[in-house]
């Protein structure tokens, strides 16, 4: 039977002509993937969010034209074809993602501080974070009608300044030194200004002197006080050395964990255990669901008259909501709670508990309400981990290996352990590039450590903590706290042992964004497709990984204030201009350099000549030798002498304003330039300089910072 599709003529399932054959192949392939096409909806929305992140709201015209072109291309396909549906869905999803993040950014917009401010203020406490490991209490304050300050600021208090009455809702009077939210110290570094923008924090700083309570908190702060009291109770009840992590698992308060333990957890790949996310919510939901199901099943009368799975799922959902509120309702916890409730609904309906459609729906919910979360490591790592588990266990070879069969208990246990190890390895393979992109380092033995730590946390520590809280009512909680504490002590011992192994941590320099994007796209193709086309994604992943591994180290790093300069060799050795650089600056430099070597004093670096006020440095590149002049003191230097020195070198770096007569052969990175560019990374062989602010100029927080700075300078003049 002859049918017409536009200008193409078909007969039955046979299409004639080269264009018709190409369309038929594509249409048939999309038809085989029809069940997977809805999974690409959150991917399209994420692409729109990413477009806004890189180009800003001002680039809406280009995106709108691209989406219109995509819609027009879809219109060329037959009316009911899969290709037309896919093109329309992609165009709408991408545009929707862009509009969601643009709207979200507009709704949270608040003024930011333009310059350093010192003075007295009244502030209503909105949130309190106890970071006992650093001896700091962090308060989020609403400044009210103070015209000199943004509506919301964040202030650090010492334990001596803090009072127990400083709870959400209270009004305090203090003198503080506040600074604008800091952008990345170096190119590719952590951008606190972005996080502060979406949290509506316009300034950060430190309280000076005594802090006075002006008005006590109202009754609505009861929940926050109970949460803080529960944290203190757990710290006092658990064995020494385990209470900090025990409190983090229950209330989400990580402020009591020592830096040594936190670093060991990070280096061993176990840091995700400290952040309340899918693992913890799953443990709570699973414990409640199984406990309620078993208790109700003990009564045959109830079992015959009520739908036990529905009642258990509803109870577990209430428990998930309560746990989310208890831990502060952070975005990762809310995201995990949504996913858990969706799983419970599926269980109550008798459907598969965990599928890619469920994961995609959870991602869709997060992207609609918190689109800014997509750019953060938490969103990427958590959804990548869950999707990896689902995809791996949907592979035919894995299904055959893990399917139930009649065999001995030893073989079943062995099969379960092997499956757990394979799952851990698969997750590490997917998560390592993401961790390297965001943190420039990743643990090599994380898969093996997680094989032990995850079951122990899920089946021992958290259930015993839950039982301890239950038996706390009748005073029989101490054995359960002790058992939970022993599990935490074992995990800490594992973390310290793994982190001390040779090569436990891999560090790499900042990778090109296109390499990370290529890897992510390859992983999506492999995970979301079911036909042989998915293996094209493996090639893209390989290209991205190769580009990550071969990313060059910068030769010279300069922080945004000009005070810290680092020379980086090809093998990762680092020399610092100021050996007494703080831990934060030192950490950022070594992350950007992709090195974990000990810092070398710049005086001991080959090719460095020292004078009273300057360093004259010679750096040998592949094709030529570069000379660099760096000031080392605040002493005034005669203009003629400085001009003569600048003329002989290629690069000048200084934390002061240099005279116009200072004209090096290439770049003068003085305070005037650095205020505009932020930190710098020099790649000498490519004769390329990357600036920290070049990726933020189009962002709303970047515009707000520039506008606030200009307003502050105008008011001074």
C-alpha positions in Angstrom: 0.0 0.0 0.0 1.4 3.3 -1.1 1.7 6.1 1.6 2.9 9.7 1.3 5.1 11.4 3.9 5.8 14.9 2.7 7.8 14.5 -0.5 8.7 10.9 0.3 6.8 8.0 -1.0 6.7 4.6 0.8 5.2 1.3 0.1 4.6 -0.8 3.2 7.8 -0.8 5.2 10.1 -0.1 2.2 11.3 3.4 1.4 13.0 4.3 -1.8 15.8 6.7 -2.5 18.8 7.7 -0.4 17.1 10.5 1.7 14.2 8.2 2.4 16.5 5.4 3.5 18.4 7.7 5.9 15.2 9.0 7.4 13.9 5.4 7.7 17.0 4.3 9.5 16.8 7.2 11.9 13.1 6.7 12.5 13.4 3.0 13.1 16.3 3.6 15.5 14.2 6.2 17.4 11.3 3.8 17.4 13.5 1.1 19.1 14.5 3.7 21.7 11.0 5.1 22.2 10.8 3.9 25.8 14.1 5.8 26.5 13.1 9.2 24.9 11.3 10.6 28.0 14.6 10.1 30.0 16.1 12.9 27.9 13.7 15.5 29.1 15.8 16.4 32.2 18.9 16.3 30.1 17.4 18.9 27.8 16.5 21.1 30.8 20.0 20.6 32.2 21.4 21.8 28.8 19.4 25.0 29.1 20.6 25.5 32.6 24.2 25.0 31.5 23.8 27.4 28.6 22.7 30.1 31.1 25.6 29.3 33.4 28.2 29.8 30.6 26.6 32.6 28.6 24.2 34.4 31.0 20.7 35.8 30.5 21.9 38.2 27.9 22.4 35.3 25.5 18.7 34.5 25.4 18.4 35.6 21.8 20.9 33.1 20.5 19.3 30.3 22.4 15.8 31.3 21.3 16.9 31.2 17.6 18.6 27.8 18.1 15.4 26.4 19.6 13.3 27.9 16.9 15.6 26.3 14.3 15.3 23.0 16.0 11.5 23.3 16.0 11.6 24.2 12.3 13.8 21.2 11.6 11.2 19.0 13.4 8.5 20.5 11.3 10.2 19.1 8.2 9.7 15.6 9.4 6.3 13.8 9.0 3.7 14.8 11.5 3.7 11.8 13.7 7.3 10.7 13.4 9.6 10.1 16.3 12.1 12.6 14.9 9.6 15.4 15.0 8.6 14.6 18.5 12.2 14.4 19.6 13.1 17.8 18.0 10.0 19.5 19.6 10.8 18.0 23.0 14.4 19.0 22.9 13.6 22.6 21.8 11.0 23.0 24.6 13.1 21.4 27.3 16.2 23.4 26.5 14.3 26.7 26.5 12.5 25.7 29.7 15.8 25.0 31.4 17.1 28.4 30.5 13.9 30.2 31.7 13.9 28.2 34.9 17.4 29.2 36.0 17.0 32.8 34.7 13.7 33.1 36.8 15.3 31.5 39.8 18.3 33.9 39.6 16.0 36.9 39.4 13.8 35.8 42.3 16.8 35.4 44.7 18.6 38.6 43.6 19.7 40.8 46.5 22.3 43.6 46.7 25.8 42.7 47.6 28.4 44.7 49.5 30.7 46.8 47.4 33.7 47.2 49.7 34.9 46.3 53.2 32.6 47.6 55.8 33.2 47.9 59.6 30.5 49.1 62.0 27.7 48.2 64.3 24.5 46.6 63.2 21.4 44.9 64.5 20.6 41.5 63.0 17.9 38.9 63.3 19.3 35.4 63.4 17.9 33.2 60.6 20.2 30.2 60.9 23.0 29.0 63.2 25.8 26.6 62.3 28.1 25.3 64.9 31.5 24.4 63.4 33.2 23.2 66.6 36.1 21.7 64.6 37.1 25.3 63.8 35.9 26.9 67.0 33.4 29.0 65.0 29.7 29.7 65.2 28.3 30.8 61.8 25.2 33.0 61.9 23.0 34.1 59.0 21.6 37.5 59.8 18.8 39.6 58.4 19.9 43.3 58.6 16.5 44.8 58.3 16.4 48.5 57.2 20.2 49.1 57.4 20.8 50.9 54.1 24.5 50.4 54.3 24.3 46.6 54.2 22.7 43.9 52.1 19.5 42.4 53.5 21.3 39.2 54.5 24.8 38.7 55.7 26.8 35.8 57.3 28.9 36.5 60.4 31.4 34.2 62.2 31.4 34.3 66.0 34.0 32.7 68.4 32.8 30.4 71.2 33.5 33.3 73.6 31.2 35.6 71.7 28.4 33.1 71.3 25.5 32.7 73.7 23.0 29.9 74.1 20.2 32.4 73.4 21.6 33.1 69.9 18.9 31.0 68.2 16.9 31.6 65.0 14.5 34.4 65.5 16.7 36.3 68.1 17.9 39.8 67.4 21.5 40.6 68.3 23.6 43.7 68.4 27.2 43.5 67.2 30.2 45.2 65.6 31.4 43.4 62.6 33.9 43.6 59.7 32.2 42.5 56.5 33.5 41.8 53.0 31.8 41.2 49.6 31.3 37.5 48.8 34.5 36.2 47.4 34.8 34.8 43.9 37.3 32.2 42.8 40.8 32.8 44.1 42.3 31.2 41.0 40.9 30.2 37.6 38.7 27.1 38.0 38.6 27.5 41.8 35.6 27.4 44.1 33.2 30.3 43.5 31.6 31.2 46.8 30.0 34.3 45.2 27.8 32.0 43.1 26.7 30.0 46.2 26.1 33.2 48.1 24.0 34.6 45.3 21.5 31.8 45.4 21.6 31.8 49.2 20.9 35.5 49.2 24.1 36.3 51.2 25.3 39.8 50.4 28.4 39.9 52.6 30.4 37.7 55.0 32.7 38.6 57.9 33.6 38.3 61.5 32.1 39.8 64.7 34.4 42.2 66.6 34.3 42.3 70.4 31.2 41.5 72.5 28.0 40.4 70.9 24.8 41.4 72.8 21.4 39.8 72.8 18.8 42.5 72.0 15.6 40.3 71.7 15.1 36.6 72.4 13.9 34.2 69.8 10.2 33.7 69.4 8.5 30.3 69.8 8.9 29.4 66.1 12.6 28.6 66.8 11.6 25.6 68.9 12.5 23.1 66.1 16.0 24.6 65.6 16.7 24.5 69.4 15.5 20.8 69.5 17.8 20.0 66.6 20.8 21.6 68.4 19.9 19.9 71.6 19.7 16.5 69.9 23.2 17.1 68.4 24.5 17.8 71.9 22.8 14.8 73.3 24.4 12.5 70.6 27.8 14.0 71.2 27.5 13.3 74.9 26.0 9.8 74.6 28.3 8.2 72.0 31.8 6.9 72.8 34.7 9.3 72.5 35.8 10.0 68.9 32.5 8.8 67.3 29.9 11.4 68.4 30.8 14.0 65.8 30.0 11.6 62.9 27.1 10.1 64.8 25.5 13.6 65.1 26.2 14.3 61.4 24.3 11.1 60.4 21.3 12.1 62.5 21.0 15.9 62.4 23.3 16.7 59.4 25.5 18.9 61.6 29.1 18.3 60.4 30.6 21.2 62.3 32.0 18.9 65.1 34.1 16.6 62.9 37.8 17.2 63.3 39.7 18.4 60.2 41.9 15.2 60.4 38.9 12.9 60.3 37.2 14.9 57.6 40.4 14.9 55.4 40.8 11.2 55.9 37.2 10.6 54.8 37.7 12.7 51.8 40.9 11.1 50.7 39.5 7.6 51.2 36.4 8.3 49.1 34.0 8.1 52.1 33.2 11.8 52.5 29.7 11.2 51.0 28.8 9.4 54.2 29.0 12.7 56.1 26.5 14.6 53.9 22.9 13.6 54.4 21.8 12.2 51.0 20.4 9.2 49.3 22.3 6.6 51.4 21.0 8.0 54.7 17.5 8.6 53.6 17.4 5.1 52.1 18.6 3.6 55.4 15.9 5.5 57.3 13.1 4.6 54.8 14.2 1.0 54.6 14.4 0.6 58.3 10.9 2.0 58.8 9.4 0.2 55.9 10.7 -3.2 57.0 10.0 -2.6 60.7 6.3 -1.6 60.0 5.8 -4.4 57.5 7.1 -7.0 59.9 5.2 -5.7 62.9 1.9 -5.5 61.1 2.4 -9.0 59.6 2.5 -10.4 63.1 -1.2 -10.0 63.3 -3.2 -12.2 60.8 -6.3 -10.1 61.5 -4.5 -6.9 60.3 -2.7 -8.7 57.4 -6.1 -9.8 56.0 -7.8 -6.4 56.4 -5.3 -3.7 55.5 -2.8 -3.3 52.6 0.4 -3.7 54.6 2.7 -2.4 51.8 0.7 0.8 51.4 0.6 1.4 55.2 4.4 0.7 55.5 5.2 2.9 52.5 3.1 5.8 54.0 4.8 5.4 57.4 8.2 5.4 55.7 7.3 8.5 53.7 6.4 10.3 56.9 9.7 9.2 58.4 11.6 10.4 55.4 9.9 13.8 55.6 10.6 14.0 59.4 14.3 13.1 58.8 14.6 15.7 56.1 13.3 18.4 58.4 15.5 17.2 61.2 18.7 17.4 59.1 17.9 21.0 58.0 16.1 20.3 54.7 19.2 21.0 52.6 18.8 20.6 48.8 20.6 17.2 48.6 18.4 15.8 51.4 15.2 17.2 49.9 16.3 15.6 46.6 16.9 12.3 48.2 13.6 12.5 50.1 11.7 13.1 46.8 13.4 10.1 45.3 12.6 7.9 48.3 8.9 8.9 48.3 8.7 8.1 44.6 10.2 4.6 45.3 7.7 4.1 48.1 4.9 5.0 45.8 6.2 2.5 43.2 6.4 -0.2 45.9 2.9 0.5 47.1 1.7 0.2 43.5 3.6 -3.0 43.0 5.9 -1.5 40.4 9.7 -1.8 40.1 11.2 0.1 43.0 14.1 1.8 41.1 14.2 2.5 37.4 15.8 5.1 35.2 12.4 6.8 34.8 12.2 7.2 38.5 15.7 8.7 38.6 14.9 11.0 35.7 11.7 12.1 37.4 13.6 12.9 40.6 16.1 15.0 38.5 13.2 16.8 36.8 11.7 17.8 40.2 15.1 19.2 41.4 15.7 21.1 38.1 12.3 22.7 38.2 12.6 23.9 41.8 16.4 24.3 42.3 17.9 24.6 38.8 21.1 26.1 40.2 21.8 22.7 41.9 22.7 21.2 38.5 26.1 23.0 38.4 27.1 21.7 41.8 29.0 18.5 42.6 26.3 17.2 44.9 23.7 17.0 42.2 26.0 15.5 39.7 27.6 12.9 42.0 24.4 11.7 43.6 22.4 11.3 40.4 25.4 9.8 38.6 25.8 7.2 41.3 22.2 6.2 41.4 21.9 6.1 37.6 25.1 4.0 37.4 23.6 1.4 39.8 20.4 1.2 37.7 22.2 1.0 34.4 24.7 -1.5 35.5 22.1 -3.9 37.0 20.0 -3.6 33.8 22.9 -4.9 31.7 22.1 -8.5 30.6 25.4 -10.0 31.8 24.9 -8.5 35.2 21.3 -9.6 35.3 22.3 -13.1 34.6 25.0 -13.0 37.3 22.8 -11.5 40.0 19.5 -13.4 39.4 18.2 -15.6 42.1 19.0 -19.3 41.8 19.0 -22.4 44.0 22.5 -22.6 45.4 24.4 -22.8 48.7 24.5 -19.9 51.2 28.3 -19.5 50.6 27.8 -19.1 46.9 25.0 -16.6 47.4 27.1 -14.6 49.8 30.1 -14.7 47.4 27.9 -13.6 44.5 26.5 -10.7 46.6 30.0 -9.6 47.6 31.2 -9.7 44.0 28.2 -7.8 42.8 28.8 -5.2 45.5 32.4 -4.8 44.5 31.5 -4.5 40.8 28.9 -1.9 41.6 31.4 0.0 43.7 34.0 -0.1 40.9 31.5 1.1 38.3 30.4 4.0 40.5 34.0 5.0 41.0 34.7 4.9 37.3 31.8 7.3 36.7 32.3 9.6 39.7 36.1 10.0 39.5 36.0 12.3 36.5 33.3 14.4 38.1 35.3 14.6 41.3 38.4 15.5 39.5 36.6 18.3 37.6 35.2 19.9 40.7 37.9 19.2 43.3 41.0 18.3 41.2 41.5 15.2 43.2 39.9 11.8 43.8 40.6 8.7 45.9 41.9 5.6 44.1 40.7 3.1 46.7 37.2 4.6 47.3 35.4 1.6 45.7 37.0 -0.9 48.0 36.5 1.3 51.1 32.9 1.9 50.2 32.3 -1.9 49.9 32.9 -2.0 53.7 31.7 1.4 54.8 28.3 1.6 53.0 26.9 -1.7 54.4 28.2 -0.9 57.8 26.6 2.6 57.8 23.3 1.3 56.3 22.8 -1.9 58.3 24.7 -1.3 61.6 25.4 2.3 62.5 22.1 4.0 61.4 19.8 1.2 62.7 21.6 1.2 66.1 21.3 5.0 66.2 17.6 4.8 65.5 17.1 2.1 68.2 19.1 4.3 70.6 16.8 7.2 70.0 13.7 5.0 70.5 15.0 3.4 73.7 16.1 6.8 74.9 12.5 7.2 76.1 12.9 4.4 78.7 16.5 5.0 79.5 17.9 1.8 77.8 19.7 3.6 75.0 23.3 3.2 76.1 24.1 -0.2 74.6 22.8 0.9 71.2 24.9 4.2 71.3 28.0 2.1 72.1 27.4 -0.4 69.2 26.8 2.5 66.8 30.0 4.2 68.1 32.0 1.1 67.5 30.8 1.0 63.9 31.9 4.7 63.4 35.3 4.0 65.0 35.8 1.1 62.6 34.9 3.4 59.6 37.3 6.1 60.8 40.0 3.5 61.2 39.3 2.3 57.6 39.4 5.9 56.4 42.7 6.7 58.0 44.2 3.4 56.8 43.0 3.8 53.2 44.0 7.5 53.0 47.6 6.7 54.1 48.1 4.1 51.4 50.6 5.0 48.7 48.9 6.8 45.8 45.6 6.9 47.7 44.8 10.4 46.3 45.2 11.4 42.7 45.5 15.1 41.9 45.2 16.6 38.5 45.3 20.2 37.2 42.1 21.9 36.1 40.7 20.2 33.0 39.1 21.9 30.0 35.4 22.3 30.3 34.9 20.7 26.9 36.6 17.5 28.1 34.2 17.3 31.1 31.2 17.9 28.8 32.3 15.3 26.4 32.6 12.7 29.2 29.2 13.6 30.6 27.6 13.3 27.1 29.2 10.0 26.6 28.0 8.7 29.9 24.5 9.9 29.1 24.5 8.2 25.7 25.6 4.9 27.2 23.3 5.1 30.2 20.1 6.3 28.5 20.2 4.3 25.2 19.6 0.6 24.8 20.6 -0.1 21.2 24.2 -0.5 20.0 24.4 3.3 19.5 25.1 3.5 23.2 28.6 2.3 22.6 29.4 5.5 20.8 29.1 7.0 24.3 32.0 4.9 25.4 34.2 6.6 22.7 33.1 10.0 23.9 33.9 9.1 27.5 37.4 7.9 26.4 38.0 11.1 24.6 37.0 13.2 27.6 39.1 11.1 30.0 42.2 11.4 27.7 41.7 15.2 27.5 41.5 15.3 31.3 44.6 13.2 31.9 46.6 15.2 29.4 45.5 18.6 30.6 48.6 20.8 31.1 49.7 22.3 34.4 49.9 26.0 34.6 53.5 27.4 34.8 52.7 30.3 37.0 49.7 31.0 39.4 48.8 34.4 40.9 46.0 34.9 43.4 43.5 37.7 42.9 45.0 39.9 45.6 48.5 39.5 44.1 50.0 38.4 47.4 50.6 34.7 46.5 52.5 33.6 43.5 53.4 30.0 42.7 55.8 28.5 40.2 54.8 25.0 39.0 57.1 22.6 37.2 56.0 19.9 34.7 56.3 17.2 37.3 54.2 19.0 39.9 56.8 20.7 42.1 55.5 24.0 43.5 57.4 27.0 44.8 55.6 29.7 46.8 56.4 33.4 46.9 55.2 33.5 50.5 56.0 30.3 52.3 53.6 31.4 55.2 50.6 31.3 52.9 47.4 30.3 54.8 45.9 26.9 54.5 43.1 28.1 52.2 45.4 29.9 49.7 47.9 27.0 49.8 45.1 24.5 49.2 43.7 26.4 46.2 47.2 26.7 44.7 47.9 23.0 45.0 44.5 22.0 43.7 44.9 24.2 40.6 48.4 22.9 40.1 47.2 19.3 40.5 50.0 18.6 42.9 50.3 17.1 46.4 54.1 17.8 46.7 55.6 19.8 49.5 56.0 23.4 48.8 59.5 24.6 48.0 60.6 28.1 49.1 60.9 30.3 46.1 64.5 31.2 47.1 65.5 27.6 46.5 63.9 27.4 43.0 66.4 27.2 40.1 66.7 30.5 38.3 65.6 32.8 41.1 67.6 35.9 42.1 66.6 37.8 45.3 67.0 41.5 46.1 65.8 43.4 49.1 62.4 44.2 47.5 62.0 42.0 44.4 62.4 38.5 43.0 63.9 38.1 39.6 62.8 34.7 38.2 63.8 32.8 35.1 61.4 30.2 33.8 62.5 27.9 31.0 59.7 26.9 28.6 59.8 24.5 25.7 60.6 27.1 23.1 62.0 30.0 25.0 63.0 31.4 28.4 60.7 33.7 30.3 61.7 36.3 32.9 59.4 37.4 35.7 59.7 40.2 38.3 57.7 39.8 41.6 57.7 42.4 44.4 58.2 40.9 47.9 57.8 43.9 50.2 55.6 47.0 50.6 58.7 49.3 50.5 58.5 52.1 48.0 60.6 51.7 44.9 61.8 54.7 42.9 59.8 55.0 39.7 62.9 55.2 37.4 64.4 52.1 39.0 61.1 50.2 38.7 60.6 51.2 35.1 64.1 50.0 34.2 63.5 46.7 35.9 60.1 46.2 34.2 61.6 46.9 30.8 64.0 43.9 31.1 61.3 41.3 32.0 58.4 39.6 30.3 56.0 39.5 33.3 55.6 41.7 36.4 53.5 40.6 39.4 52.8 42.8 42.4 50.1 43.3 45.0 50.5 47.1 44.7 49.6 49.7 42.1 52.6 50.1 39.8 53.4 53.3 37.9 52.4 53.6 34.2 56.2 53.8 33.4 56.4 50.1 34.4 56.0 48.4 31.0 57.1 44.7 30.8 57.4 42.9 27.5 54.1 41.0 28.0 51.9 41.4 31.1 51.9 43.7 34.1 49.8 41.9 36.8 49.6 44.6 39.4 46.7 45.5 41.7 44.9 47.5 39.1 44.8 44.5 36.7 44.1 41.9 39.3 41.1 43.8 40.6 39.5 43.4 37.2 40.8 39.9 36.2 41.0 38.1 39.6 43.6 35.3 39.9 45.7 34.4 36.9 47.1 31.1 35.5 49.9 31.4 33.0 50.5 28.7 30.4 53.8 29.9 28.9 54.3 27.5 26.1 50.9 28.4 24.7 51.4 32.0 25.6 48.0 31.9 27.2 46.7 33.5 30.4 43.4 32.4 32.0 41.7 34.8 34.4 39.5 33.8 37.3 36.8 36.4 36.5 36.5 35.8 32.7 33.8 33.1 33.3 31.8 35.4 35.7 31.5 38.6 33.9 28.2 37.6 32.4 26.7 36.2 35.6 24.3 38.1 37.8 26.6 37.8 40.8 29.5 39.1 38.7 27.4 42.1 37.5 26.1 42.8 41.0 29.7 42.8 42.4 30.9 45.2 39.7 28.0 47.5 40.2 28.4 47.5 44.0 32.1 48.2 43.7 31.4 51.1 41.3 28.8 52.5 43.6 31.1 52.3 46.5 34.0 54.0 44.6 31.6 56.8 43.5 30.4 57.4 47.0 34.0 57.8 48.2 34.8 60.3 45.4 
